[in-house]
Amino acid sequence: MDTSASHTPDSTGEPTPAPATGGPRALARGAGEGAAALLLSVTNRRVIVANDNPDPVQVGIHWVSLTAFTNPSNLVQCVMEAFLRQPLADVEDWNKVFVDSGKSGRQYKKIFVGPLGLRLYAYPGTQLHCHLEIPGEAIEQMGQAAILELLSSLNELTGVDIAVSPDARPVNWRCTRLDIAFDHVPFSPRQCYDAWQREDVRCAANRDSYKWIESETGNTLYIGSRLSGRFVRIYDRRGFTRLEFELKGRWAAGIGDVVAAVQFAAWRDVGLGHLRQFLDFVARDTGGSISRADLLPWWAIFAERVERATERFDRGDAGMDVLAKVKRFLTRMLPSMCVFREGLRVSLDDLCDASESRLTDKHLQKIAELQRALG
């Protein structure tokens, strides 16, 4: 039986070293002396990080969503060559690999489904851009080296786009969602939950912004809101503890830029440093203040001398502003919506469906803004 305490809506085989040259293959070449002490090797699945845990912590990208301001054929060519390792003989054949689903979404007229569950959203009403979702299962199968190569190739694509016009135009892209997974961390969800209840925590999220779920298959702790730019889930249903750090909006774009720059020796520290900026488990009665409190021993082992990040990618982010406004709006409106549902005994879904024909261009624009902000 599942039990939950909620205050908000919301492996591996032997290491396979990455090639040593070119693009993301230059990982080892970029390794710094300090980072080399933490980094054992780049494998096809994760970055293996040394610590005293019998199962070393494995750090990897678990989900990527990105928007590219180019045509679909250019983006698909990068995906096929860099991520799927299947170069296209003719870039115009891309729609034989990504199949039209017959559906639309996110204000795009077409959704194409590719290998391993990849989804490509193309042909918006205005401007030239497309959106790509790469789920965790695809990354697990193709490996970390493949996703890094893809992001690096997109960076190289930022030069020119000859397919758009003979004059060549700049191509820009940005991550809209980036999930970083830390596997085999040296603590359990229960330890984190107990520390949260004791207030042995330093967190950018509100203290009531969490959800705890117990079940026969394992425990899960959610911290933060999925409407925000940062969200953490900690669970052990795989037989080990995984911590997932979900980034959206400017947080995803900022850290995605670091990953794409292939400063790989520092990449794990960047992810962990920003996680620590959002969340630290501490002994709150030490240090004289919560900002100076000592880390709890099991969290200190995980942190491994990585300092909290100081960069704040969320400042001035219009996407996060949209989400904040929606959150405030829902806080005010949800009680009234409950009155309509209970008093009139009608489904809110039915009411919304009946009103779709009255949506104006302004409403559709707001829907598009929300979808972009959510990645």
HELIX and SHEET records of a PDB file:
HELIX    1   1 GLY A   23  ALA A   26  5                                   4    
HELIX    2   2 ALA A   28  GLY A   30  5                                   3    
HELIX    3   3 GLU A   33  LEU A   38  1                                   6    
HELIX    4   4 PRO A   72  CYS A   78  1                                   7    
HELIX    5   5 VAL A   79  PHE A   83  3                                   5    
HELIX    6   6 VAL A   91  LYS A   96  5                                   6    
HELIX    7   7 PRO A  115  GLY A  117  5                                   3    
HELIX    8   8 GLY A  136  MET A  142  1                                   7    
HELIX    9   9 GLN A  144  LEU A  157  1                                  14    
HELIX   10  10 PRO A  189  GLN A  197  1                                   9    
HELIX   11  11 GLY A  249  ALA A  260  1                                  12    
HELIX   12  12 PHE A  264  PHE A  278  1                                  15    
HELIX   13  13 PRO A  297  ALA A  303  1                                   7    
HELIX   14  14 ALA A  318  LEU A  344  1                                  27    
HELIX   15  15 LEU A  348  SER A  355  1                                   8    
HELIX   16  16 GLU A  356  ARG A  358  5                                   3    
HELIX   17  17 ASP A  361  ALA A  373  1                                  13    
SHEET    1   A 9 THR A   3  SER A   6  0                                        
SHEET    2   A 9 TYR A 210  SER A 215 -1                                        
SHEET    3   A 9 GLY A 218  GLY A 224 -1                                        
SHEET    4   A 9 ARG A 230  TYR A 235 -1                                        
SHEET    5   A 9 ARG A 242  LYS A 248 -1                                        
SHEET    6   A 9 TRP A 173  ASP A 183 -1                                        
SHEET    7   A 9 VAL A  57  ALA A  68 -1                                        
SHEET    8   A 9 VAL A  47  VAL A  49 -1                                        
SHEET    9   A 9 LEU A  39  VAL A  42 -1                                        
SHEET    1   B11 THR A   3  SER A   6  0                                        
SHEET    2   B11 TYR A 210  SER A 215 -1                                        
SHEET    3   B11 GLY A 218  GLY A 224 -1                                        
SHEET    4   B11 ARG A 230  TYR A 235 -1                                        
SHEET    5   B11 ARG A 242  LYS A 248 -1                                        
SHEET    6   B11 TRP A 173  ASP A 183 -1                                        
SHEET    7   B11 VAL A  57  ALA A  68 -1                                        
SHEET    8   B11 CYS A 130  ILE A 134 -1                                        
SHEET    9   B11 ARG A 119  PRO A 124 -1                                        
SHEET   10   B11 TYR A 108  VAL A 113 -1                                        
SHEET   11   B11 VAL A  99  ASP A 100 -1                                        
SHEET    1   C 3 VAL A 201  CYS A 203  0                                        
SHEET    2   C 3 LEU A 279  ALA A 283 -1                                        
SHEET    3   C 3 ASP A 294  LEU A 295 -1                                        
END                                                                             
